[in-house]
Amino acid sequence: MSRGRDEVEVLAPSSLREAVQVLAEVGAEAIPLAGGSDLMVAFRDVSKLPRGFVLDLLGLEPELRGIELVEDEVQIGALTTVDDILHSSLLAAEARPLVEAARCFGSTQIRNRATIGGNVMNGSPAADSLPALLALDARVTLLSSEGPRTVPLYSFYADYRRPVAKPSELLVSIRIARAPANPIESFRKVAARRAQAIAKVILAGRAWDVRAEEEGVRIGEIRLAAGSVGPTPMRLFETERILRSELLGPRLAAEAVAVLRSEITPIDDLRSTAAYRRLVAGRLLEDFLGSLLLQA
Ligand SMILES: Cc1cc2nc3c(=O)[nH]c(=O)nc-3n(C[C@H](O)[C@H](O)[C@H](O)COP(=O)(O)OP(=O)(O)OC[C@H]3O[C@@H](n4cnc5c(N)ncnc54)[C@H](O)[C@@H]3O)c2cc1C
């Protein structure tokens, strides 16, 4: 493969096998292009134009687009669009918070182009799908010419928009366990508007095995995750631990809100302030805990 110093070459493999072979050769110089809804915006800044190869993933759609049950997990191909997610009856049954994230994602045009793989690899702390996927315990599968590897999403980001994937690896799928019996779930995005807005705060949650006892409500299992409140989307392990530790009532709810507010690390930026984000993240948790008390 040869090219002039300043030329950009578009490579369009027609199979996954071919794509990973190309990446093995030129990975460090290649930028995978899925729906392009992040990349084409980035390319408007000339300094961000690719210097080597653009790897157009469109030809991999037959292998990487789709939502299916594989053994006991739901597998979402990396090229599945946000619109596919919004209209999936399998995900409506098994991964409600992800469908809710898709509902408030961009516009119809963006949902038709944007892929779940692009959202995961772009790794914005404000990405809508990521808190939902974290609350659903998602794992991502990467593939290189050396074979596949699977990484839990909670350890996938080393820092701000820095997924741990190597240049030789493609994201091929996202897997989530099937829904437990009687889950109580939530996805809440707070932004300046209901549509076409970047999140100021996101909170996603799933609880199950939630039982009313004489003195309060026992939360058997809970997963919580937040977006736009730190350099990466965050699973809220400490807050989860507190909520499993004893019966849920006003005292534990207040303690959990305090823990959440210290677990997140929001900043002041164009969209909001750290103080507002802390306040609202706590309120969203209060709301979710209220729904657990009502539905137990
Ligand atoms: C007007 C507008 C509105 C938007 N609204 C929202 C919103 O409401 N919520 C939200 O979360 N985001 C939003 N976005 C951002 C964007 O649409 C999403 O992040 C989208 O999911 C990106 O997917 P894509 O397929 O377009 O990715 P691309 O732009 O093609 O790629 C994004 C990044 O992922 C890499 N990549 C893509 N696929 C793979 C793969 N399989 N393996 C390895 N690397 C890969 C690319 O190299 C690139 O670095 C919006 C963008 C625009 C322009």
The ligand as a MOL file (V3000), in Angstrom:
LIG
                    3D

  0  0  0     0  0            999 V3000
M  V30 BEGIN CTAB
M  V30 COUNTS 53 58 0 0 0
M  V30 BEGIN ATOM
M  V30 1 C -26.1920 17.1700 14.9380 0
M  V30 2 C -25.6220 16.0830 15.8350 0
M  V30 3 C -26.3840 15.6350 16.9170 0
M  V30 4 C -25.8700 14.6530 17.7600 0
M  V30 5 N -26.6340 14.2520 18.8260 0
M  V30 6 C -26.1350 13.3400 19.6750 0
M  V30 7 C -26.9100 12.9250 20.8090 0
M  V30 8 O -28.0360 13.3750 21.0380 0
M  V30 9 N -26.3520 12.0120 21.6460 0
M  V30 10 C -25.1040 11.4890 21.4330 0
M  V30 11 O -24.6430 10.6520 22.2450 0
M  V30 12 N -24.3550 11.8390 20.3750 0
M  V30 13 C -24.8430 12.7570 19.4900 0
M  V30 14 N -24.0820 13.1300 18.4110 0
M  V30 15 C -22.7440 12.5520 18.2100 0
M  V30 16 C -22.7100 11.3360 17.2390 0
M  V30 17 O -23.8570 11.3070 16.4230 0
M  V30 18 C -22.5930 10.0050 17.9940 0
M  V30 19 O -21.4520 9.9590 18.8080 0
M  V30 20 C -22.6320 8.7830 17.0550 0
M  V30 21 O -23.0020 7.6310 17.7710 0
M  V30 22 C -21.2980 8.5130 16.3550 0
M  V30 23 O -21.4730 7.3730 15.5160 0
M  V30 24 P -20.9860 7.3690 14.0110 0
M  V30 25 O -21.3100 6.0480 13.4620 0
M  V30 26 O -21.5130 8.5420 13.2720 0
M  V30 27 O -19.4210 7.5110 14.2590 0
M  V30 28 P -18.2310 8.0900 13.3430 0
M  V30 29 O -18.3290 9.5790 13.2690 0
M  V30 30 O -18.1450 7.3490 12.0660 0
M  V30 31 O -17.0200 7.6690 14.2650 0
M  V30 32 C -16.8580 8.1500 15.5940 0
M  V30 33 C -15.5430 7.6100 16.1730 0
M  V30 34 O -15.6120 6.2130 16.3710 0
M  V30 35 C -14.6190 5.5260 15.5760 0
M  V30 36 N -15.2830 4.3070 15.1270 0
M  V30 37 C -16.5500 4.2090 14.6250 0
M  V30 38 N -16.8860 2.9100 14.4780 0
M  V30 39 C -15.8190 2.1770 14.8800 0
M  V30 40 C -15.5790 0.7730 15.0010 0
M  V30 41 N -16.5060 -0.1520 14.6770 0
M  V30 42 N -14.3670 0.3660 15.4760 0
M  V30 43 C -13.4230 1.2780 15.8130 0
M  V30 44 N -13.6070 2.6130 15.7500 0
M  V30 45 C -14.7960 3.0530 15.2940 0
M  V30 46 C -14.2350 6.5090 14.4890 0
M  V30 47 O -12.9140 6.2850 14.0070 0
M  V30 48 C -14.3480 7.8210 15.2460 0
M  V30 49 O -13.2210 8.0300 16.0550 0
M  V30 50 C -24.5740 14.1100 17.5200 0
M  V30 51 C -23.8250 14.5340 16.4180 0
M  V30 52 C -24.3440 15.5070 15.5860 0
M  V30 53 C -23.5190 15.9780 14.4000 0
M  V30 END ATOM
M  V30 BEGIN BOND
M  V30 1 1 1 2
M  V30 2 1 2 3
M  V30 3 2 2 52
M  V30 4 2 3 4
M  V30 5 1 4 5
M  V30 6 1 4 50
M  V30 7 2 5 6
M  V30 8 1 6 7
M  V30 9 1 6 13
M  V30 10 2 7 8
M  V30 11 1 7 9
M  V30 12 1 9 10
M  V30 13 2 10 11
M  V30 14 1 10 12
M  V30 15 2 12 13
M  V30 16 1 13 14
M  V30 17 1 14 15
M  V30 18 1 14 50
M  V30 19 1 15 16
M  V30 20 1 16 17
M  V30 21 1 16 18
M  V30 22 1 18 19
M  V30 23 1 18 20
M  V30 24 1 20 21
M  V30 25 1 20 22
M  V30 26 1 22 23
M  V30 27 1 23 24
M  V30 28 2 24 25
M  V30 29 1 24 26
M  V30 30 1 24 27
M  V30 31 1 27 28
M  V30 32 2 28 29
M  V30 33 1 28 30
M  V30 34 1 28 31
M  V30 35 1 31 32
M  V30 36 1 32 33
M  V30 37 1 33 34
M  V30 38 1 33 48
M  V30 39 1 34 35
M  V30 40 1 35 36
M  V30 41 1 35 46
M  V30 42 1 36 37
M  V30 43 1 36 45
M  V30 44 2 37 38
M  V30 45 1 38 39
M  V30 46 1 39 40
M  V30 47 2 39 45
M  V30 48 1 40 41
M  V30 49 2 40 42
M  V30 50 1 42 43
M  V30 51 2 43 44
M  V30 52 1 44 45
M  V30 53 1 46 47
M  V30 54 1 46 48
M  V30 55 1 48 49
M  V30 56 2 50 51
M  V30 57 1 51 52
M  V30 58 1 52 53
M  V30 END BOND
M  V30 END CTAB
M  END
